[in-house]
């Protein structure tokens, strides 16, 4: 890997001309119609991507954006305005637009801004991708592509992509907060398509996180990513149709964490609880799962895709206990929900970009490790299903869910045997949490490529779990 110079600290003052004194005046203007709280969110992002297909680099992109959002609370009502025109006139118009959520004389002025310094050591970008030559990034794509293509003659088509981002944010609010963060993000992915006769199967792999290009030298090589994508596609060529019916299910470590993210994590985001649209809205302090189930969300995991040193409201995030030994203990809070529910902040107020209001979001969600050896878990199943990877799923507010399994295996006499395709897992979160019978000691996380959507906003996330045995679960397939 080529040596890359350490970047100079990013300063919004240099990019926009806006000083802390200017931000204070903007906050006062936002409060001028009687609002109770005001906030300015400044964002500059620089991103690039490259995609390879049909043996050529098919498309590349480089993008930059700069903008400002202004939020005002008045009681339980929120006003929001944003602009990418940072002229004084346009910013003042945006502040007045957000202030219009209330109508009356000003009740307060913003406190003097006091800048806080965040600990950014959880970002492991020793060789920041945004400073690297584009050719360096394209070379990683070519290496993953070639490894997948050469893995087996049955691999007929390959797609490989790299995406990188540096996001600089500044948050200032009427409570006197001023804080900045600079967040790197990187991922390299590969899709392999294998064919045999009329059969065609897809395999996927990737990696990245809040890391730099050195990650693909030291942690996960492009060649490994390409070979893994090919392996999954090739396994599926030999896969049988999924069994159907209720049976024991073992969830693989790491990748199966997406089921916990979707089926449990979203329903413990505080806005769903506050609005009583979550099946868990009145379950605080009550048992919803087996004693072995402990769930955390932790935005402070070093290098992880879902991590951040400060959330998009300026709050320092905390590792948050959601479920302890089957009992609900916490929620993921943003400032508005915490204020309205009179609960402490957890640092989970996130937004896609400056055009969006922050809402409670997951970061890195996982079931904590247990005491069982994963081989012991497998040996305990006479006949069942092993769910390795998921392509996605649907979850209702009631907690009922359906998940599609991209890669699975039959379990026979305590061993994984034949690969399985076209399986679905069907159930409800409360039912499944109660049927977690064994929790492995092998906690792992997913591919570091995931993105979560909520209310039209996409944010980077990660999830994980150890090997889990669910005593009985409905598997959809063919009888």
C-alpha positions in Angstrom: 0.0 0.0 0.0 1.4 3.4 -0.9 2.1 5.8 1.9 -0.5 8.5 2.2 0.0 11.8 4.0 -1.9 12.6 7.1 -4.8 14.9 6.2 -5.0 18.4 7.5 -7.9 19.0 10.0 -11.1 20.1 8.2 -12.4 23.5 9.2 -15.8 24.7 8.2 -14.7 28.2 8.8 -12.3 27.9 5.8 -14.8 26.2 3.6 -17.9 28.3 4.4 -16.7 31.5 6.1 -19.1 30.7 9.0 -17.5 31.4 12.4 -18.9 30.3 15.8 -20.1 33.8 16.3 -22.1 33.5 13.0 -23.6 30.2 14.2 -24.7 31.9 17.4 -26.5 34.6 15.4 -28.2 31.9 13.3 -29.4 30.1 16.4 -30.8 33.3 17.8 -32.7 34.0 14.6 -34.0 30.4 14.6 -35.4 31.1 18.2 -36.8 34.5 17.3 -40.4 33.3 16.9 -40.6 31.6 20.3 -38.9 28.2 19.8 -37.7 26.2 22.8 -34.6 24.7 21.1 -32.6 25.4 18.0 -29.8 23.5 16.2 -27.5 24.0 13.2 -26.1 21.0 11.3 -23.3 21.6 8.8 -22.1 18.9 6.5 -19.4 18.5 3.9 -19.0 15.1 2.2 -16.7 13.8 -0.5 -17.2 10.4 -2.0 -16.1 8.2 -4.9 -17.0 4.9 -6.4 -15.9 2.5 -9.2 -17.8 -0.5 -10.6 -16.3 -3.3 -12.7 -18.4 -5.6 -14.9 -17.9 -7.4 -18.3 -14.1 -7.2 -17.7 -14.0 -3.4 -17.8 -14.4 -0.6 -15.4 -18.0 0.3 -16.3 -18.5 3.4 -14.3 -16.8 5.7 -11.8 -18.0 8.7 -9.9 -16.6 11.4 -7.6 -19.0 13.7 -5.7 -18.9 16.5 -3.2 -21.7 18.2 -1.3 -22.0 21.0 1.2 -25.1 22.1 3.1 -26.7 23.2 6.3 -29.8 22.2 8.1 -31.6 24.2 10.9 -34.0 22.6 13.3 -36.3 24.3 15.8 -38.5 22.7 18.5 -41.7 24.3 19.8 -43.3 22.0 22.4 -43.6 18.6 20.6 -43.5 20.2 17.1 -40.4 20.4 14.9 -39.6 22.9 12.2 -36.8 22.1 9.8 -35.2 23.9 6.9 -32.0 23.3 4.9 -30.0 24.8 2.1 -26.9 24.2 0.0 -26.6 28.0 -0.7 -24.6 29.3 2.2 -25.0 33.0 1.4 -26.0 35.0 4.4 -29.4 35.9 2.9 -30.2 32.2 2.2 -29.2 31.0 5.6 -31.3 33.7 7.3 -34.3 32.7 5.2 -33.7 29.0 6.2 -33.6 29.9 9.9 -36.8 31.9 9.6 -38.5 29.0 7.8 -37.5 26.6 10.7 -38.6 29.2 13.2 -42.1 29.4 11.8 -43.0 26.2 13.7 -43.9 28.7 16.5 -45.5 32.1 16.4 -44.7 34.6 19.0 -41.9 36.7 20.6 -38.6 35.1 21.4 -38.5 33.4 24.8 -34.8 32.9 25.0 -31.4 33.4 23.3 -28.9 30.8 22.5 -26.2 30.2 25.0 -22.6 31.1 24.1 -21.1 28.2 22.1 -18.4 26.1 23.8 -16.5 23.7 21.6 -16.1 20.1 22.7 -13.4 17.8 21.4 -14.5 14.3 20.5 -12.3 11.1 20.7 -12.0 9.9 17.1 -9.7 7.0 17.8 -12.5 4.5 16.8 -11.8 5.5 13.2 -9.0 3.3 11.9 -8.2 5.1 8.6 -4.4 5.0 8.5 -4.5 5.4 4.7 -7.6 7.5 4.1 -9.3 6.4 0.9 -10.4 9.9 0.0 -6.7 11.0 -0.2 -5.7 8.0 -2.4 -5.2 8.1 -6.2 -8.3 6.8 -8.0 -6.1 4.2 -9.7 -5.2 2.7 -6.3 -8.9 2.1 -5.5 -9.6 0.7 -9.0 -6.8 -1.8 -8.5 -8.6 -3.2 -5.4 -11.7 -3.7 -7.6 -9.7 -5.5 -10.3 -8.1 -7.8 -7.8 -11.5 -8.9 -6.3 -13.0 -9.3 -9.7 -10.1 -11.4 -11.0 -10.1 -13.7 -8.0 -13.8 -14.4 -8.3 -13.6 -14.9 -12.0 -10.7 -17.4 -11.7 -12.1 -19.3 -8.8 -14.0 -21.9 -11.0 -14.9 -22.2 -14.7 -18.6 -22.3 -13.6 -18.3 -18.6 -12.6 -19.6 -16.9 -15.7 -20.1 -13.3 -14.6 -18.6 -11.0 -11.9 -19.4 -7.6 -10.6 -17.1 -5.8 -8.2 -17.4 -2.3 -6.7 -15.7 0.1 -4.3 -17.2 3.0 -2.5 -15.5 5.5 -0.1 -16.7 8.5 1.8 -15.4 11.2 4.1 -18.1 13.0 6.0 -17.3 16.2 8.0 -20.0 17.4 10.3 -20.5 20.3 12.7 -23.3 20.5 15.2 -24.1 23.7 17.2 -27.2 24.2 19.3 -28.9 26.8 21.6 -27.8 24.9 24.7 -24.2 26.1 23.9 -23.0 22.9 22.2 -20.4 23.1 19.4 -18.8 19.8 18.2 -17.2 18.4 15.0 -16.6 15.0 13.6 -14.8 13.6 10.5 -16.0 10.1 9.6 -14.4 7.9 7.0 -16.3 5.0 5.4 -15.2 2.4 2.9 -16.5 -0.8 1.4 -15.4 -3.2 -1.3 -18.0 -5.7 -2.6 -18.1 -8.6 -5.1 -20.9 -10.6 -6.7 -20.2 -13.9 -8.5 -22.7 -15.5 -10.8 -22.2 -19.2 -11.4 -24.0 -21.3 -14.1 -24.5 -25.0 -14.8 -26.8 -25.8 -17.6 -30.0 -23.8 -16.9 -29.1 -23.2 -13.3 -27.8 -19.7 -12.3 -26.9 -18.7 -8.7 -25.4 -15.6 -7.1 -22.8 -15.2 -4.4 -21.9 -12.1 -2.5 -19.1 -11.0 -0.3 -17.5 -7.7 0.9 -15.8 -5.8 3.7 -14.8 -2.4 5.0 -15.9 -0.1 7.8 -14.6 3.1 9.3 -11.2 2.2 8.0 -8.7 3.2 5.4 -7.2 1.3 2.4 -4.8 -0.5 4.7 -7.7 -2.7 5.7 -7.5 -4.6 2.5 -3.8 -5.4 3.1 -4.0 -6.2 6.8 -7.5 -7.6 7.5 -9.4 -8.8 4.4 -7.8 -9.0 1.0 -9.7 -8.3 -2.3 -8.8 -11.8 -3.3 -10.5 -13.3 -0.3 -13.6 -11.2 -1.0 -13.7 -12.4 -4.6 -13.2 -16.1 -3.8 -15.8 -16.0 -1.1 -18.4 -14.5 -3.5 -17.6 -17.3 -6.0 -17.8 -20.0 -3.3 -21.3 -19.0 -2.2 -22.5 -19.1 -5.8 -20.9 -22.5 -6.4 -22.3 -23.9 -3.2 -25.8 -22.9 -4.3 -25.4 -24.7 -7.7 -25.3 -27.9 -5.7 -28.0 -26.8 -3.2 -31.3 -28.6 -2.7 -34.6 -27.0 -2.1 -35.3 -25.9 1.4 -37.3 -28.1 3.7 -40.7 -26.8 4.9 -42.2 -26.9 8.3 -41.4 -26.2 11.9 -37.9 -27.4 13.1 -34.9 -26.4 15.1 -32.9 -23.6 13.5 -29.3 -22.7 14.1 -28.3 -19.1 13.2 -24.7 -18.7 12.0 -22.4 -16.2 13.8 -22.1 -12.8 12.4 -24.2 -12.7 9.2 -27.4 -13.8 11.0 -27.2 -10.7 13.1 -29.4 -9.0 10.5 -32.4 -10.9 11.8 -31.8 -9.3 15.3 -31.4 -5.9 13.7 -34.7 -6.1 11.8 -36.8 -8.2 14.1 -35.8 -6.6 17.4 -33.6 -3.5 17.0 -36.0 -1.3 15.1 -38.8 -2.0 17.6 -36.5 -0.7 20.4 -35.9 2.7 18.7 -37.5 5.2 21.0 -39.7 7.0 18.4 -41.6 3.7 17.7 -42.0 3.2 21.5 -43.1 6.8 22.1 -45.7 6.6 19.3 -46.9 3.1 20.6 -46.3 1.6 17.2 -43.8 -1.0 18.5 -44.9 -4.3 20.0 -42.5 -3.5 22.8 -43.9 -0.1 23.6 -45.2 -1.2 27.1 -42.7 -3.9 27.7 -39.9 -2.0 29.5 -38.6 -4.1 32.4 -40.6 -7.1 31.3 -39.3 -10.4 29.9 -39.6 -10.8 26.2 -36.9 -13.5 25.6 -35.0 -16.5 27.0 -32.5 -15.9 29.8 -29.6 -16.3 27.4 -30.6 -13.3 25.2 -28.7 -10.1 25.9 -28.7 -7.5 23.2 -26.6 -4.3 22.9 -26.3 -1.5 20.4 -22.8 0.0 20.5 -21.7 2.9 18.2 -18.2 2.9 19.8 -16.8 -0.3 18.3 -13.5 0.7 16.8 -13.5 0.6 13.0 -17.0 -0.7 12.6 -19.2 0.5 9.8 -22.0 1.7 12.2 -19.7 3.6 14.6 -19.3 7.3 15.1 -17.5 9.5 17.7 -20.5 11.8 18.0 -24.0 11.4 16.7 -25.8 13.8 14.3 -27.1 15.8 17.3 -23.7 16.3 18.9 -24.2 13.6 21.6 -21.3 11.4 22.6 -22.7 7.8 22.0 -22.9 5.1 24.5 -22.9 1.3 24.4 -26.6 0.8 25.2 -28.1 -2.3 26.8 -31.4 -3.1 25.2 -32.2 -6.6 26.5 -30.6 -8.2 29.5 -31.1 -11.9 30.0 -34.4 -11.7 28.1 -35.7 -8.5 29.9 -36.1 -5.2 28.1 -33.8 -2.6 29.8 -33.3 0.2 27.3 -34.2 2.1 24.2 -32.2 3.9 21.5 -32.8 7.6 22.0 -32.4 10.8 20.0 -32.8 14.2 21.7 -36.5 14.7 20.9 -37.6 11.3 22.1 -35.4 11.5 25.2 -36.8 15.0 26.0 -40.5 13.9 25.5 -40.0 10.6 27.4 -37.8 12.1 30.1 -35.2 9.5 29.5 -31.3 9.9 29.3 -29.7 10.3 25.9 -27.9 7.3 24.3 -26.3 9.1 21.3 -28.5 7.4 18.6 -29.8 10.5 16.8 -28.8 9.9 13.2 -29.6 11.4 9.8 -28.8 10.6 6.2 -27.5 14.1 5.4 -28.1 17.7 6.1 -31.5 17.6 4.3 -32.9 15.3 7.0 -34.0 15.6 10.6 -32.3 13.2 13.0 -34.3 10.2 14.3 -33.4 7.3 16.6 -31.3 4.7 14.6 -29.3 1.7 15.3 -25.5 1.6 14.9 -23.9 -1.8 15.7 -26.5 -4.1 17.1 -25.8 -7.6 18.4 -26.7 -10.4 20.7 -23.9 -10.8 23.2 -21.9 -14.0 23.4 -23.0 -17.0 25.6 -21.4 -20.0 27.1 -21.9 -22.8 24.5 -19.3 -24.1 22.1 -20.7 -23.7 18.5 -20.0 -27.4 17.7 -21.9 -28.4 20.8 -24.9 -26.4 19.5 -24.7 -28.2 16.1 -24.4 -31.6 17.8 -27.6 -30.9 19.8 -29.7 -30.9 16.6 -30.8 -34.2 15.2 -32.6 -32.7 12.2 -32.9 -29.0 11.4 -31.8 -26.0 9.4 -28.7 -23.9 9.5 -29.2 -20.3 8.4 -25.9 -18.8 7.2 -26.6 -15.6 5.3 -29.7 -13.5 4.6 -30.8 -11.4 1.6 -33.3 -9.3 3.5 -36.7 -9.5 5.1 -39.9 -7.8 6.1 -40.9 -7.0 9.7 -44.3 -5.6 10.8 -44.9 -3.3 13.8 -46.5 -6.3 15.5 -43.2 -8.1 15.4 -44.1 -10.7 12.7 -41.3 -11.2 10.2 -40.3 -13.1 7.1 -36.6 -13.4 6.1 -35.1 -14.8 2.9 -32.0 -17.0 3.5 -29.4 -16.7 0.7 -27.2 -19.4 2.1 -28.2 -22.3 4.4 -27.6 -25.9 5.1 -29.4 -29.0 6.3 -28.5 -30.3 9.8 -28.5 -34.0 10.1 -27.3 -36.0 13.1 -25.5 -32.9 14.5 -23.6 -32.0 11.3 -24.1 -29.6 8.4 -24.7 -31.6 5.3 -26.3 -30.4 2.1 -26.4 -26.8 1.1 -30.0 -25.4 0.8 -31.5 -22.6 -1.3 -34.8 -20.6 -1.5 -35.5 -20.8 2.3 -37.4 -18.4 4.3 -37.7 -18.0 8.1 -41.1 -17.0 9.4 -42.1 -16.0 12.9 -42.6 -13.3 15.4 -39.8 -11.7 17.4 -41.3 -12.3 20.9 -41.9 -16.0 20.0 -38.4 -16.5 18.6 -36.6 -14.6 21.4 -38.4 -16.9 23.9 -37.2 -20.0 22.0 -33.5 -19.2 22.0 -32.2 -22.3 23.6 -28.4 -22.1 23.3 -26.2 -19.1 22.7 -22.6 -19.6 21.4 -19.4 -18.2 22.6 -18.3 -17.1 19.1 -19.7 -13.6 18.7 -19.0 -12.2 15.3 -20.2 -9.4 13.1 -21.4 -9.2 9.5 -19.7 -8.1 6.3 -19.3 -4.4 7.1 -21.3 -3.5 4.0 -24.8 -2.9 5.3 -27.1 0.1 5.1 -30.3 0.5 7.0 -33.4 2.3 5.7 -36.0 4.1 7.8 -38.4 6.9 6.9 -36.5 7.4 3.6 -33.1 7.8 5.2 -30.2 5.4 4.7 -27.4 5.2 7.2 -24.4 2.7 7.5 -24.9 0.0 10.1 -23.5 -3.3 11.3 -24.9 -6.2 13.2 -23.8 -9.5 14.7 -24.5 -12.5 16.9 -22.9 -15.7 18.1 -24.1 -19.1 16.9 -27.7 -19.4 18.2 -30.0 -22.3 18.5 -33.8 -21.7 18.2 -35.7 -24.7 19.5 -38.5 -24.4 16.9 -39.0 -22.0 14.0 -41.1 -22.1 10.8 -38.9 -22.7 7.7 -40.6 -21.9 4.4 -39.6 -24.1 1.4 -40.8 -27.2 -0.4 -42.2 -30.3 1.3 
